[in-house]
């Protein structure tokens, strides 16, 4: 496993700002430790909690930007839905998010290959109308994002040693 290091001062400063800043310290340090790219090779260098945090970041960024259709279109469907990500989140205490992801996984299995195809921007934009089954889940994520992100931050804070080594 690779050692992810953060400076105590950076962590303290971020913690005084907000939960997003706090998590960003861990996410950025983890990404930096693997050269900025999460792939099959770099995942082997990370722990399950570190991978889960990066997966949550991807989920958060993609769904907040363009919903689950965008997440799947951009190639993250397999990473989010074909791995034990939702199970780990459930173990972290995010039961509602895990339950929702298990439901969205069914839609991914049904529509994923159609959504992931190469297409023009216009065809991509029309997917949001073609796959309205994702709409309620997009809304649920947005409505609960702040609470779920706070739960992730609380888990990370309670288990810092699973994510990073803190240096003075």
C-alpha positions, 0 to 999 in steps of 0.5 A, a space after each residue: 500500500 502506498 502511504 498518503 501523507 497530509 500536513 497537519 496544518 492543512 488538515 486543521 485549516 480545512 477542518 475549520 472551513 467546511 466538510 467539503 474542504 476537509 474531504 478535499 484534503 484527503 481526496 487531493 492527497 490520495 490522488 496525488 499519491 497515485 499520480 492523479 489517475 485512478 485505474 486498475 494499477 493505481 487502485 492496487 496501491 490503495 486501501 478499500 477506504 481510500 478507493 471508496 473515498 475516491 469513488 464517492 468523489 467521482 459519484 458526487 462530482 458526476 451526479 451533481 454535474 449531470 446525474 447518473 446518466 452522465 456518470 454512466 456515459 462517462 464510463 464510471 458505471 462499472 466502477 460504481 455499480 459493479 464493485 462493492 462500493 455501495 456495500 462499503 458505504 452501508 458499512 460506513 453508515 450511509 444506509 440510505 445512499 447504499 440502498 439508492 445505489 442498489 436501486 440505480 444499479 438495476 437501471 445501470 444493468 438495464 440501460 448502461 450499454 445504451 448510455 455508454 455508447 459513443 454519440 454526439 453532444 446532441 444525442 447525449 443530451 437527449 439521453 436525459 429524456 430517453 432515460 427518465 427512470 434516473 430522474 428521481 434518483 438524481 433528485 434524491 442524491 441532490 436533496 441528500 448530498 449535503 447530509 451524505 457528504 457530512 456522513 462521509 466526512 464524519 467517517 473519515 474523521 473518525 478513521 483518519 488512519 485508514 486514509 492518511 498519515 498526518 505529518 507535522 
